[in-house]
Amino acid sequence: MLDDLVPFLIGISILILYLVFSAMTEMGTKLFDRKKMINTVISFLKK
């Protein structure tokens, strides 16, 4: 039973780490796009 549990827990931890990394990078790109959009609007209003 222990032989089956260890690879299962390793797989679950890798999956969780991948999901956390994916969520962090997705939030980073959304924040970057948001800042870029705000700067574009500000430069348009200055004209």
Phi and psi restraints in degrees (range 20) as a CNS / XPLOR table:
assign (resid 1 and name C) (resid 2 and name N)
       (resid 2 and name CA) (resid 2 and name C) 1.0 -64.5 20.0 2
assign (resid 2 and name N) (resid 2 and name CA)
       (resid 2 and name C) (resid 3 and name N) 1.0 -33.3 20.0 2
assign (resid 2 and name C) (resid 3 and name N)
       (resid 3 and name CA) (resid 3 and name C) 1.0 -64.9 20.0 2
assign (resid 3 and name N) (resid 3 and name CA)
       (resid 3 and name C) (resid 4 and name N) 1.0 -28.5 20.0 2
assign (resid 3 and name C) (resid 4 and name N)
       (resid 4 and name CA) (resid 4 and name C) 1.0 -84.8 20.0 2
assign (resid 4 and name N) (resid 4 and name CA)
       (resid 4 and name C) (resid 5 and name N) 1.0 -28.8 20.0 2
assign (resid 4 and name C) (resid 5 and name N)
       (resid 5 and name CA) (resid 5 and name C) 1.0 -74.6 20.0 2
assign (resid 5 and name N) (resid 5 and name CA)
       (resid 5 and name C) (resid 6 and name N) 1.0 -37.9 20.0 2
assign (resid 5 and name C) (resid 6 and name N)
       (resid 6 and name CA) (resid 6 and name C) 1.0 -64.2 20.0 2
assign (resid 6 and name N) (resid 6 and name CA)
       (resid 6 and name C) (resid 7 and name N) 1.0 -51.4 20.0 2
assign (resid 6 and name C) (resid 7 and name N)
       (resid 7 and name CA) (resid 7 and name C) 1.0 -62.8 20.0 2
assign (resid 7 and name N) (resid 7 and name CA)
       (resid 7 and name C) (resid 8 and name N) 1.0 -32.9 20.0 2
assign (resid 7 and name C) (resid 8 and name N)
       (resid 8 and name CA) (resid 8 and name C) 1.0 -63.3 20.0 2
assign (resid 8 and name N) (resid 8 and name CA)
       (resid 8 and name C) (resid 9 and name N) 1.0 -46.8 20.0 2
assign (resid 8 and name C) (resid 9 and name N)
       (resid 9 and name CA) (resid 9 and name C) 1.0 -66.4 20.0 2
assign (resid 9 and name N) (resid 9 and name CA)
       (resid 9 and name C) (resid 10 and name N) 1.0 -36.7 20.0 2
assign (resid 9 and name C) (resid 10 and name N)
       (resid 10 and name CA) (resid 10 and name C) 1.0 -64.0 20.0 2
assign (resid 10 and name N) (resid 10 and name CA)
       (resid 10 and name C) (resid 11 and name N) 1.0 -43.1 20.0 2
assign (resid 10 and name C) (resid 11 and name N)
       (resid 11 and name CA) (resid 11 and name C) 1.0 -63.6 20.0 2
assign (resid 11 and name N) (resid 11 and name CA)
       (resid 11 and name C) (resid 12 and name N) 1.0 -42.5 20.0 2
assign (resid 11 and name C) (resid 12 and name N)
       (resid 12 and name CA) (resid 12 and name C) 1.0 -65.2 20.0 2
assign (resid 12 and name N) (resid 12 and name CA)
       (resid 12 and name C) (resid 13 and name N) 1.0 -40.6 20.0 2
assign (resid 12 and name C) (resid 13 and name N)
       (resid 13 and name CA) (resid 13 and name C) 1.0 -67.2 20.0 2
assign (resid 13 and name N) (resid 13 and name CA)
       (resid 13 and name C) (resid 14 and name N) 1.0 -37.4 20.0 2
assign (resid 13 and name C) (resid 14 and name N)
       (resid 14 and name CA) (resid 14 and name C) 1.0 -64.6 20.0 2
assign (resid 14 and name N) (resid 14 and name CA)
       (resid 14 and name C) (resid 15 and name N) 1.0 -41.6 20.0 2
assign (resid 14 and name C) (resid 15 and name N)
       (resid 15 and name CA) (resid 15 and name C) 1.0 -62.5 20.0 2
assign (resid 15 and name N) (resid 15 and name CA)
       (resid 15 and name C) (resid 16 and name N) 1.0 -43.6 20.0 2
assign (resid 15 and name C) (resid 16 and name N)
       (resid 16 and name CA) (resid 16 and name C) 1.0 -64.9 20.0 2
assign (resid 16 and name N) (resid 16 and name CA)
       (resid 16 and name C) (resid 17 and name N) 1.0 -43.2 20.0 2
assign (resid 16 and name C) (resid 17 and name N)
       (resid 17 and name CA) (resid 17 and name C) 1.0 -61.7 20.0 2
assign (resid 17 and name N) (resid 17 and name CA)
       (resid 17 and name C) (resid 18 and name N) 1.0 -40.3 20.0 2
assign (resid 17 and name C) (resid 18 and name N)
       (resid 18 and name CA) (resid 18 and name C) 1.0 -64.0 20.0 2
assign (resid 18 and name N) (resid 18 and name CA)
       (resid 18 and name C) (resid 19 and name N) 1.0 -42.4 20.0 2
assign (resid 18 and name C) (resid 19 and name N)
       (resid 19 and name CA) (resid 19 and name C) 1.0 -65.7 20.0 2
assign (resid 19 and name N) (resid 19 and name CA)
       (resid 19 and name C) (resid 20 and name N) 1.0 -40.1 20.0 2
assign (resid 19 and name C) (resid 20 and name N)
       (resid 20 and name CA) (resid 20 and name C) 1.0 -64.7 20.0 2
assign (resid 20 and name N) (resid 20 and name CA)
       (resid 20 and name C) (resid 21 and name N) 1.0 -44.8 20.0 2
assign (resid 20 and name C) (resid 21 and name N)
       (resid 21 and name CA) (resid 21 and name C) 1.0 -62.0 20.0 2
assign (resid 21 and name N) (resid 21 and name CA)
       (resid 21 and name C) (resid 22 and name N) 1.0 -43.1 20.0 2
assign (resid 21 and name C) (resid 22 and name N)
       (resid 22 and name CA) (resid 22 and name C) 1.0 -62.8 20.0 2
assign (resid 22 and name N) (resid 22 and name CA)
       (resid 22 and name C) (resid 23 and name N) 1.0 -42.4 20.0 2
assign (resid 22 and name C) (resid 23 and name N)
       (resid 23 and name CA) (resid 23 and name C) 1.0 -65.9 20.0 2
assign (resid 23 and name N) (resid 23 and name CA)
       (resid 23 and name C) (resid 24 and name N) 1.0 -39.9 20.0 2
assign (resid 23 and name C) (resid 24 and name N)
       (resid 24 and name CA) (resid 24 and name C) 1.0 -65.6 20.0 2
assign (resid 24 and name N) (resid 24 and name CA)
       (resid 24 and name C) (resid 25 and name N) 1.0 -43.2 20.0 2
assign (resid 24 and name C) (resid 25 and name N)
       (resid 25 and name CA) (resid 25 and name C) 1.0 -70.1 20.0 2
assign (resid 25 and name N) (resid 25 and name CA)
       (resid 25 and name C) (resid 26 and name N) 1.0 -35.4 20.0 2
assign (resid 25 and name C) (resid 26 and name N)
       (resid 26 and name CA) (resid 26 and name C) 1.0 -64.7 20.0 2
assign (resid 26 and name N) (resid 26 and name CA)
       (resid 26 and name C) (resid 27 and name N) 1.0 -42.1 20.0 2
assign (resid 26 and name C) (resid 27 and name N)
       (resid 27 and name CA) (resid 27 and name C) 1.0 -66.0 20.0 2
assign (resid 27 and name N) (resid 27 and name CA)
       (resid 27 and name C) (resid 28 and name N) 1.0 -36.7 20.0 2
assign (resid 27 and name C) (resid 28 and name N)
       (resid 28 and name CA) (resid 28 and name C) 1.0 -63.4 20.0 2
assign (resid 28 and name N) (resid 28 and name CA)
       (resid 28 and name C) (resid 29 and name N) 1.0 -42.2 20.0 2
assign (resid 28 and name C) (resid 29 and name N)
       (resid 29 and name CA) (resid 29 and name C) 1.0 -69.9 20.0 2
assign (resid 29 and name N) (resid 29 and name CA)
       (resid 29 and name C) (resid 30 and name N) 1.0 -36.2 20.0 2
assign (resid 29 and name C) (resid 30 and name N)
       (resid 30 and name CA) (resid 30 and name C) 1.0 -66.1 20.0 2
assign (resid 30 and name N) (resid 30 and name CA)
       (resid 30 and name C) (resid 31 and name N) 1.0 -40.2 20.0 2
assign (resid 30 and name C) (resid 31 and name N)
       (resid 31 and name CA) (resid 31 and name C) 1.0 -65.9 20.0 2
assign (resid 31 and name N) (resid 31 and name CA)
       (resid 31 and name C) (resid 32 and name N) 1.0 -38.5 20.0 2
assign (resid 31 and name C) (resid 32 and name N)
       (resid 32 and name CA) (resid 32 and name C) 1.0 -64.9 20.0 2
assign (resid 32 and name N) (resid 32 and name CA)
       (resid 32 and name C) (resid 33 and name N) 1.0 -44.8 20.0 2
assign (resid 32 and name C) (resid 33 and name N)
       (resid 33 and name CA) (resid 33 and name C) 1.0 -64.4 20.0 2
assign (resid 33 and name N) (resid 33 and name CA)
       (resid 33 and name C) (resid 34 and name N) 1.0 -35.9 20.0 2
assign (resid 33 and name C) (resid 34 and name N)
       (resid 34 and name CA) (resid 34 and name C) 1.0 -66.5 20.0 2
assign (resid 34 and name N) (resid 34 and name CA)
       (resid 34 and name C) (resid 35 and name N) 1.0 -43.8 20.0 2
assign (resid 34 and name C) (resid 35 and name N)
       (resid 35 and name CA) (resid 35 and name C) 1.0 -63.5 20.0 2
assign (resid 35 and name N) (resid 35 and name CA)
       (resid 35 and name C) (resid 36 and name N) 1.0 -40.5 20.0 2
assign (resid 35 and name C) (resid 36 and name N)
       (resid 36 and name CA) (resid 36 and name C) 1.0 -63.7 20.0 2
assign (resid 36 and name N) (resid 36 and name CA)
       (resid 36 and name C) (resid 37 and name N) 1.0 -40.8 20.0 2
assign (resid 36 and name C) (resid 37 and name N)
       (resid 37 and name CA) (resid 37 and name C) 1.0 -65.6 20.0 2
assign (resid 37 and name N) (resid 37 and name CA)
       (resid 37 and name C) (resid 38 and name N) 1.0 -42.4 20.0 2
assign (resid 37 and name C) (resid 38 and name N)
       (resid 38 and name CA) (resid 38 and name C) 1.0 -62.9 20.0 2
assign (resid 38 and name N) (resid 38 and name CA)
       (resid 38 and name C) (resid 39 and name N) 1.0 -42.8 20.0 2
assign (resid 38 and name C) (resid 39 and name N)
       (resid 39 and name CA) (resid 39 and name C) 1.0 -64.0 20.0 2
assign (resid 39 and name N) (resid 39 and name CA)
       (resid 39 and name C) (resid 40 and name N) 1.0 -37.4 20.0 2
assign (resid 39 and name C) (resid 40 and name N)
       (resid 40 and name CA) (resid 40 and name C) 1.0 -65.3 20.0 2
assign (resid 40 and name N) (resid 40 and name CA)
       (resid 40 and name C) (resid 41 and name N) 1.0 -43.1 20.0 2
assign (resid 40 and name C) (resid 41 and name N)
       (resid 41 and name CA) (resid 41 and name C) 1.0 -64.1 20.0 2
assign (resid 41 and name N) (resid 41 and name CA)
       (resid 41 and name C) (resid 42 and name N) 1.0 -42.5 20.0 2
assign (resid 41 and name C) (resid 42 and name N)
       (resid 42 and name CA) (resid 42 and name C) 1.0 -64.3 20.0 2
assign (resid 42 and name N) (resid 42 and name CA)
       (resid 42 and name C) (resid 43 and name N) 1.0 -43.7 20.0 2
assign (resid 42 and name C) (resid 43 and name N)
       (resid 43 and name CA) (resid 43 and name C) 1.0 -67.4 20.0 2
assign (resid 43 and name N) (resid 43 and name CA)
       (resid 43 and name C) (resid 44 and name N) 1.0 -32.1 20.0 2
assign (resid 43 and name C) (resid 44 and name N)
       (resid 44 and name CA) (resid 44 and name C) 1.0 -68.4 20.0 2
assign (resid 44 and name N) (resid 44 and name CA)
       (resid 44 and name C) (resid 45 and name N) 1.0 -38.9 20.0 2
assign (resid 44 and name C) (resid 45 and name N)
       (resid 45 and name CA) (resid 45 and name C) 1.0 -71.7 20.0 2
assign (resid 45 and name N) (resid 45 and name CA)
       (resid 45 and name C) (resid 46 and name N) 1.0 -27.0 20.0 2
assign (resid 45 and name C) (resid 46 and name N)
       (resid 46 and name CA) (resid 46 and name C) 1.0 -70.6 20.0 2
assign (resid 46 and name N) (resid 46 and name CA)
       (resid 46 and name C) (resid 47 and name N) 1.0 -22.9 20.0 2
